[in-house]
Amino acid sequence: MIRQIEKKDIPDCVEVITTSFMTIADQFGITPDNAPAFTAYATDAAKIEHWMEEQHRPMFGYYVDDILVGYYNLYLPNSTECELGSLCVLPGYRHSGIGDILLNDAISRAASLGCSKMLLSIVEENKVLRKWYEDHGFVHTGIKKYDFFPFTCGYLEMKL
């Protein structure tokens, strides 16, 4: 079941995001030393509260028996575009369709908010994730290498 994240849910969100993104960090050799700004290391309660209170990001979680197992947020910098942020599912719940449900929910909510385009970024070297997004209708639009990350950032978008 998907429901909107409330302030009381922030500690659970931190746990789900950091645990989920840690598998990517482990897979691609991303560490706190070589990428302290990577999601697995840079997400804490203060950051999520900032997203919620200052940036007014809609946030949603997927719950199984009242336990948060998946998460996403939408960053709405303007009236036509949104960025899908931190879509993730705990490792033990992956490959069960929860990611598909969360992504479809995010697309639907973004469209209902008037967004005509959804953007997102990934670790470009994660070919499985890139293919998953492309299989859901996203188009790869480019890459960028930043000095502060040991990986390449890949960018995708979808017209809504």
N, C-alpha and C positions, 0 to 999 in steps of 0.2 A: 504494500500500500504506500502511495506517495502522499506526503503531507508537507506543508510549509514549515520551514525551520523557524523556531522561536529562540529568543535569547537564552532560555534555559537549556537549549539543545547544543549550545556552542561547544562545551567540552566533548560531547560525543562526536561532533563534526570534526574537531581537531584530531581525535583518535582515528576516525575513518579516513580522513584525508591523508594524514601522515603514514598510517599503516599501508594504505593502498598505494601511495606513490613510492613508498620504500621498495616495493618489488621492482619498480622501474629503476630506481637508484642502484639496487643490487645488480640488476641485469646488465646495466650499462656503465658500471664503475663510477657512478656519481656519488661523491662523498661530501661531508660537511666542509672538508678542506678545499676541495676543488670546485664546489658549487654551493656555498652557503645559502644562496638565494633560491635554490631548487625547492619546489613545493613540499617535498618530504621533510625538509629541514626548516623552512621559513614560515610554515603555517602554525600559528598559535592562536590563543583565544583573542588576543588584542587585534590581530589581523582580521579575524572573522567578524569581530564586533565592529571594526572599522568598515568592512564591506557592508555590514547590515545597517549601521547607524549613520555613517557618513556618505557612503556611496549608494545607499538604498537598493542594494542588489537583492532581487528576489532569490530566495534560497529554498531548495527542496531536498527532502530525504526520502529514501525508500526504506520502509520498515518491515521487518519480519518478526512477528510476535513481539511488537513494541521495541525491537532492537534496531537501531540505525545501522544499515549495512551498505547504503549507497547514498551519494550526494552529488549535487551540482548547484551552481549559481549562475545568474545572468548579470553581466555588467552592461549597463545601458548608457553609453557615453553620449548618445544623441538619439533623435527620434526615429531614425531609420535603421541603425545597425545595433547589434548586440554582440557581446562576446560570451561564449560558453566557457565558464570557469570551473576548474577542478572537478569535472565529471569523474567519478570514481566508484568502484565497488570493492568491498573487502575481498581479499583473495579467496576465502572459503566459499564465497557466494558467486564467484565468476562463472561464466559459461552456463548460466541458468536463465538468461534472457533479461536480467535486471538492468544491465547496461543499455540494452535496446529500449526497454521501457522508459528509463530515465532520459535517454536521448530524444525519443519521440515526444515525451512530455515537455522537454525543454524547447523543442522546435515548435510545438503547439502553443506553448505559453508565450514564446517570443513573438510569434505571428499575431497572437491575440493582443499583445502590447503594441502592435503597429510596426514591428521591425520587419524590414524587407530583406535583410541579410544577416546571417549569423557567421561570426568569425571564431576561429579557435587556433590554438598553437599546441604543438606536440614536440616530443623528442623525435627529431626526423629519423634517427637511426632505428626507431621502433617501427619497423615495416609492417608488423602485424596490426598495430593500432592504426597506422595510416590507412591500410587496406580496409579496416573495419569502418572508419569514417567515410572513405570513398564508397564503400558498398552501401552506405546509408545516404548517399547523394552529395557528399561534400566534394569539392574540387580543390586539388592542391594548387596553391597560388604562388608558392615561393619558399625560399629558405634564407636563413641569416645565421651567421656565425658570430657569437658574442665572445669577447675576451673573458667574461666572467663565468662562462659555462664550458665544460669539456665536451659538449655535444652541440649539434646543430639544431636550431629551432626550425621546425617546419610549420607552415601556415596553410590553413584550409578555410574555405568558406562555402556557404550554401545560400542560394537565393530562396527566400521564403514566399 
